[in-house]
Amino acid sequence: MNKTKELNQIKKRRQIRTRAKISGTPARPRLSVLRTNQFTSVQLIDDTIGKTLVSASTREMKGKEAKIVKAEALGEMIAKKALDLKVVAAVFDRGGYNYHGRVKAVAEGARKGGLQI
């Protein structure tokens, strides 16, 4: 089997395993992270109605900072938007990615912004 195909299958299994255990509610929505080669996106999702409450992306940011620095600022930005909606806690969904690098920076930024994870 092709190495890339195998890694994608492993990631898909991690996603399924993680999503089976995590579900967002109106009081504690799911904080979902999407990581691409260039950008990082975050959403607060209420799974009971299947609706995205708030979203943010590093695409909206200006500047030439490192991706990890932007990811931490993204976490703070999503925390501020969540607190404006009176959401104080969220369940962190790493989306099959390892809790390392940009994914970890988003979580730490959200905690620094006042969101309980």
N, C-alpha and C positions, 0 to 999 in steps of 0.2 A: 504494500500500500504506500502511496505517496506520503511523504513526511508531513507536508502541509495539510493534506486531507485528514491525516490521523490527528494532528494537533487541533484542527477545527472540530473533529468529533469529540475529542476529550473536553474541549471548551464547552461544547453544546451539552455534554453530560453534566458538567459542573453547573451550567445555567439551570438545567432542569432540576437538579438536586437542590440547588439554592432556592429556586422559585417554589418548590413544593413545601418548603418550611417557612417562607416569608409571604405575608399578605398585608396590604395596607388598609387601614380603616380611616374614617373621617378624623378621628382624634389623633391617630398615629399613622400618617400615610407612609408609603414606601418611597425611599430616596434612591432612585435608580440612576446608575452611572453608565454612560456610554463613552468609550474611549476609541478614537481613531488615531491614525498616524499623526495628524495635524491638530485636531481639536479634541476637546472633552466637553460632553454635555451632561446635564443633570436634570432630573424631573422629580417632582413630588407627585405621586400617583395614589389616588383613592381607588383601591381594587374592588370595593363593594359596588361602586357605580361605573367603574372602568373609565375614570376621567382623570386627566392630568390637571392638577391644581396650579402648579407653578413650574416654569422651566427656565433654564439659563444655560449659556454656552460660552466657551472661550472665543467663539467667533465674534461675539459682541464686544470683546475687549480690544483695546488698542495698545500698542507698545511691543517691545521686542524682548520681554522677559522670558525666562526659561518656562517650559511647559509645566513643571512642577509648581513654580511660583504662581503661574496663572491658575492652576488647578486649585491651589489653596485659596486664592482670591475668589474663585468661582464658588467654593464651599461657603465662604463668608457671604457672598452675594445671595445664594439660595437661602441661607439662614435668615438673612434680612427680609427677603420676600416672604418666607414662611411665617416669620414673626408678625409681619404686616397682616397676614391672614389669620392670626391668632393660633397658629400651629406651633407648639413648643417642643414636640417630640416626633421622631420619625424612626422607621425601621430601615437600616442601611442594606441596600441590595447592590452588591459589587458586580453583578451581571456576569458571573463566570470568570472575571479577572481575578488575579491574585491580589491580596490586600497588600499592595506595595506600590511605591512610586506615586503616580498621579491619582490613583484610586484612594490611596491612604491620605494623600494631601487634601483631596476633596473632603474626606471625613473629618480630618483635623480642622480644616477651615470652617466646616459647618459647626463643629463643637465650639470653636473659638468665637463664632458669630452668635452663639447662644442657643443652638438647636441641640436637644438631647438625642443622642443616638445610642 
